[in-house]
Amino acid sequence: MKKPRIKYFYQLIASHLSVLLIAFLILSIVFVRYIDDFAYEEKAQELERYGQQILRELERARPGTDLQTYVSLLRSQNIDFIVFNQESRILYPFSGAFPPVELTREEWNVIERGETLVVNRDVERFENTVTFVALPYVDDEELIGGVLLASPVSGTREMISELNKTLVTTILIALAVALIISLLLSKLHVSRIQRMQKATSMISEGHYDVNLPESNFDEIGDLAKDFNKMAGKLQQSNEEIERLENRRRQFMADVSHEMRTPLTTIAGVIEGLRNHMIEEDQREKGIRLVSEETKRLIRLVNENLDYEKIRSNQVTLQKEEIEAEELLEIIQEQLEIQAAEKGDRLIVETQPEDIIYGDMDRLIQILTNIVKNSIQFTENGKIYLRAYKKAEQMVIEVEDTGTGIDVGEIDLIWRRFYKSDFSRGSGQFGLGLSIVKQLVSLHDGDIQVESEKGQGTKFTILLPHKQDLEA
């Protein structure tokens, strides 16, 4: 069975009112108790002051001489008094409705000690509940009796009742105001949470472009900041995923396109050979064509595997000090025949004492890719392989006199499967230059390209010295 839900708005209202009611209840009890005690204490002090005045009159004359004035005055204030002796007999007034005095032994002890006896509420010895005080009456240092003043508590109760009514009215008004304020504050807090809930729903639906109002006022403001940071990171992640997905789709399209041509060629030649559709004198050419296209497919697969290893940091460089002249001559020997087929010359320019610090195999791979690229786009020209030392780094240059690249497309050549013939007039898809850039980065180096359409291209590789890397 599903438990009933209580909206957070009502929870806030209930919690606010509960706290207020408990606070008002405690304050009311304390306040009423304080007012009650204060009122009776004030009444007792008033009676004590009148009693002291009566005692002063008794000290100046015999009992009854001038006390009638006090009788009239005090009765107008609903206060009665008597003067009594130690036997509890009333000495003054001589007649009246005041009942006989019946003090307990403990109360007599208070008077005998010369102290004032105060009883805030007495409900047994008088017709009505009264507040009374008894002051010791001493003549010539001899205790004669006392003066007792009593006043009904009804007047005090009426005053306390009025105060209680005023207190209840005040509490009701305060509760009404507190309820209005609680409604406004609860609505404010709930609206902030609802905005966050709405934003969370948008995030769950894949809409990451959300932004909550931020503040330093409270934890909800801090939560909004963290939420916006999370949304921003999710947006970046989503954009990166989309970029990766686009690259994946583009990669699949490029690889499919790249493989389709050699596979089609291979399938066509094999079909022609099997059906004897190729002349005997053309068969050797067809077989050579199949071999070249097969090598092309193998190169494509190897480049992809190599590229992914480099991107996933699965390549470990074995760095050593390499003579620049030896490295460039190896490249010259490996590619000299291929360059000659295009009518190109490979020219090495370096000093015997120049030293390059790096991985020999990977540097050969870097330079081979660059030089092959230069050979592909240079006919009957020159390709220079240079190496020279600078104070900050070692410089390797590959410069050709080929067709060049448009300035606006230089940055595009590093892209995976970028079709270089858009900028250089001919060519094919490949990963060569993408691998070059990754391998140079692994050497903590940098590679730059300078080119102009029809004026040739120069690749410049900057590699740090060994002592700089170890510093």
N, C-alpha and C positions, 0 to 999 in steps of 0.2 A: 504494500500500500504506500502510495507516494505521500510523503509528508507535506502538509500545507506550507506554502512559502509566504514569508512576510517581507514586504518590500523594505529596502534599506531606509527609505524616506521615513516610513512609520517607525522603524527601529530607532532612528535618530530622535524623532519627536518623543517617543516613549522614554528613551534614556534621559533626554533633557528634562522632561516633566518629572520623571521619577527622582532625579537628583534634586530638582527644585522643591518638590513636595517634601522629601525627607529633610532637606535643609530648613524649609519653613517650619516643619513640625518640630524639629529640635529647637530652632530659634524661638518658636512660640512658647514651647514648654518652659524654656529657660527664662524668656521675657515675662511670662505670666507669673512664674515663681518669684522672679526678682521683684516685680511690681507688687505682688501680694505681700511679700516680706517688707518691702519698702513702705507700703501704705500703713501696715500695722505698726511698723517701727516709728513712722512719723506720728501716728496717733498716740502711741505710748509716750513719745518725747513731748508731745503737746500736753498730755495729762501731767507728766512729770513737771513741766514748767509751771502749770497752774498750782500743783501741789506745793512747790517751793514757795510760791507767793503766799499761799495760805499759811504755811509754816512761819514765814516772816511776820504775818499779821498776829499769829498766835504768840510769837515771842514778844511782841510789843504790848499786848493787852490780854485780858482774860478771854477765854473762849466765848464766842458769841457776840463779842463787842461790835466788830465791824464785818463779820463774815457774811451778813445778809446780802451785801453787795455782790459777793462772789457767787452766792446761791443763785441770784437772779441772772447774773452774767453767764454762769456756766449752764444753767438750765436752758437759756436761749440757744445754746450750742449743743443741747441734748447731752449734757454731762452732769452727773450727780456726784456728790462727795460727802463723806462723813469723817468725823474725828472720833477715834475709838481709843479705849485704854487697853491695858494689858490683859484684862479679863474679857476683851472683845465687846465690852459694853459701849454703846454709842454715846459720845459726849456732846456731839453736835451734828446735825440739828437735833433738837430735843424731841421732835416728832416728824414723821415722814414715812414714805413708802419704802425706804431703803431697808432691805432685809438685814437680819443680824449678820455680823461678820464671822465667818467660819474659815479661818486660815489653818492650813496644815502645819505640822511641826516644822517641816523643812522651810515653809514660807516664813514662819515666825523667826526661825534662825537667821534668815536673810535680814529681817528688820532689826533683830537684836544686834547684828553685826554693824548696824548703822548704814546698811545699803538699801537701795531702792528695789522693791519687788515689782517685776514687770510680768504680766500675764497677757499675751496677745489675744488669746481666744479662750474664754471660759464659758462652758455650756451647762454647768451643773448647779452653781451656787446662786445664780440669778435667774430672774424670770426669762430673760432673753440672753442670747449669746453676747458677751461684752468683752471689751478690752479694759483692763484695770491695772492701776499702779498703786502701790502702798509705800509711803515714805515714813521713816521713823520720826516720831514726835518726841523730842528730848527737851527737858527743862532742868536747868542747873545740873547738867551732865547726868541726869537721871532719865531713863526711858519711861515715858508716861504711856505711850501707845503709838498711834500712827494716824496718818491722813490717807484715806483711800478715795481715789477718783475713778469712776467707771463711765464708759461710754458704749452704747450698743454698736455692734459691728455692722449693722445694716447699712449705715452710711458709707462705711469703708467698702462693703461689698458692692454697693451701687456704683461707687467710683471705679472699682476694679472691673465690674461688669461693663461699664462704659468704655473703659480702656480695651477690654477684650473685644467689644464690638468694633471699635476703631481698628484694632489689630487684625481682626478677620476681614474687614473691608479692605484694609491695606494689602493683606495677603492675596485677596481675590484680584485686586487691581494689578498687583505685581505679577501674579500668575498669568493674567490676560496679556500683559505686556511681554512677559517672558515667552508665552506661547507664540505671539506674533513674531518675536525675534527668532525663536527656535524654528518656526516655519520658514522664515527667510533664509536663515543660515543652513538649515537642512536642505532646502531647495538648491542653494548655492553649491553645497558639497555634492549633492546627488547629481546636479547638472555636470559637474566636473567629472564625476565617475562615469556618467552616461556618455560624455564625449570620449572618454578613454575606452569605454565599451564599444562605441561605434567605430573608433579607430582600430580597435583590436579585430572587430568583425571584418573591416576592410583589409587588414593585413592577412587574415585567414582566407580571404577570397582572392588574394594575390595582388591587391592594390597597395603598393608600398609607399606611394607618394602622399603620405599623411603627415600632418604636423600639429601637435597639441600646444596650446598656450603654456609657456613656461613661466615660473616664478620662483623666488627664493623664500617665499612666505612660509611654506610648510612642506611636509613629506610628500604630499600629492604633487606639488610643484617639482620636487626633486624626481619623483616617479615619472612625471611628464618629460623631464629632460632625458632620463634614461630611456624612456619609450621612444623619443625622437631619435636618439642615438641608435637604438636597435633598428628602428624603421629605416634610418639612413644606411646602416650596414646591410640590412636585408635588400634595400633598393640597389646598393652597389653589387651585392652578391647576385641579385636577379639579373642586373645588366651584364655582369660578367658571365653568368650562365647563358644568357642570350647571345653574347658575343662568341662564347665557346661553341654554342649550338650552331650559330651561323658559320663559324669556322669549320665545324665538323661537316656541315652540309656542303660547304664550299670545297672542303678537302675531298669528300667523297666524290663530288662532281669532277674535281680536277684529276683525281687519281683515275676515275672511270674514263675520263676523256683521254688522259695520257696513255692508259693501257689499251684503250680501244684501237688506236692506230697500229701499234706493233702487233697486237693479237690478230687484227684483221689482215695485216700483211702476211703474218706467219700462216694463218689459216688459208689465205688465198694461194700462197706459194705451194703449201703442202697439197692442197686440193689439185693444183695444176700439175704437180709432179705425179700424184697418184693417178690422175686421169690422162697422163701423157699429153697435156695441153701445152706444156712448155717445151720448146725445141731443145734438141740435145746440146747445142752450143750455148744455150741460155740457162741450162740447169745449174752450172757452177755459179753463175751470178745469182740465181734464185736461192741456192743453198747459202751463199755468202750473205744475202739479204736476210734470210731467216736467222742466221747466226748473229748478225748485228742487232736485229730487233730483239732477239733473246737476251743479248747482253744489255740492251737498253732496259728491258724489264727487270733484269737482275739488279742493274744500277738503281733503278727507281725503288725497288724493295729495300736494298741495302741503305740507301739514303734515308728512307723513312725510319728504318730501324735505328740508324745512327742518330738521326734528329731527335727521336723520342728518348734515347738514352741520354743525350746531352741535356734535354729539357728536364728530365727527371733526376738529374745529378748522379747518374750511374756511371759517368766517365771520370776516371782518376788519372790525372796528368803525372807523368814521370819526367819531371823537369831536370835538365842538365845544361851545362854550358856547351854551346854548339858554335862551331866556326861558321860565320855568315857565308864565307866563300864556298865552303863545302855544301851547305844547304842549298844555295842558289844554283850551284853546278848540278846537283842531283835533279832539281826541277828542270834545268836546261836539258839534261840528258834524257829524261823521261819523256819530255814533250817536244823534243826537237823534230822528230819525224812528223808528228801531227801538225806542227807549225809549218814545216816545209810543204806539206800538202796544200796549204793555203797561200804559199809563197811568202811566209813570214820568217823573220829572223829573231831569235832569242838572244839578247845581249845582257851579260852579267857585268855589273859595275859595283865593286866593293873593295875593301882593304883586307889583306890577310889577317891583320890583328883584331878585326872586329868580331866580337863575341855576342851571340844571342842566347838568352837564358829562357828555355822552354822545353816542351815535349817534342822530340824530334819527329815522331810519326804524325802528331797532330799538326805541327807546323808544315810538314810536307803536304798534308791533306788540305790545309788552308791555302797554301800557295798554288797547289795543283788546281783547285777549284777556280781560283782567281785567274790563273794563266789560261786555263781552258776557256774560260769566259772571254778573255781577251782574244784568243785565237779564233773563237767562233765568230767574232764581230770585226776581225781585222783581216784584210786581204792585201798581199803584196806590201806588207808594212813591217814595222819594227815593234818589238815588245821588249821593254827594258826591265831587268830585274836588278834593283839597287838595294844596298844595305849600308847604313852609316850610323855612326854613334853621335848622340847628343848628351849633354850633361844630365838631363833628366831621364832619358829613355833611349832605347834602340829603335831605329826607324827602318822599316822595310817598305819598299815601293815597287809596285807593278804598274808600269805606264805603257799604253799602247797608242798607235796612230790610227785607230779604227774609226767606226762610225759615230761613236760618242753617245751620250744620253742627254735627253732634255733635262734642264735644270729642275723643272717642276716634278720630275719623276724619279729623281735620284733616291729619295727616301723609300720609294716603293720597291726597289730591287731586293730589299732584305725580306720582303714578305714571302711566306711559304707559297710555292707554286705561282709566284708572280710571272706573268707571261712577258718575258723580256723583249720580245719582238715588237711590242707596242712602242717602245722607245728607241730600239736600235735597228729596226727594219727587218730582222729575221730572228729565229731562235726557237726555243721550246720551253715547256714547263720544266721546273726542277726545284731541288732543295739546296743546291750547292752554296749559294750566297747566304741563305738562312743558316746553314751549318757553319759557314765561315764566321759569321757574326757571333754565334754562340761560343765557338771555340776560342775566338779572340777574347771574349769576356771571361772565359774560364782562365785565361792567362793573365787576368787583371789588366788587360790592355784595351786599346781603342782602335777602331778602324774608320777611316774617312774616305770619301770619294769626291773627286773633282772631275767634272766632265762638261763638255759643250758639244752640242749636236754637230757632227762632221769634223770635230777637232780632236777626237780621241778621249781616253779616260785614264785617270790615275787613281789607283787604290793605295792608300797610305796606312800601314799598320804600325802602331806605337806600342812597344813592349817595355815594361819597367826593367831596370837592371837588377841583378841578383841581390846586391847589397841593399838596394832600396826595399825589396820585398822582405828581407831578413831584419831590417831596422825596426 
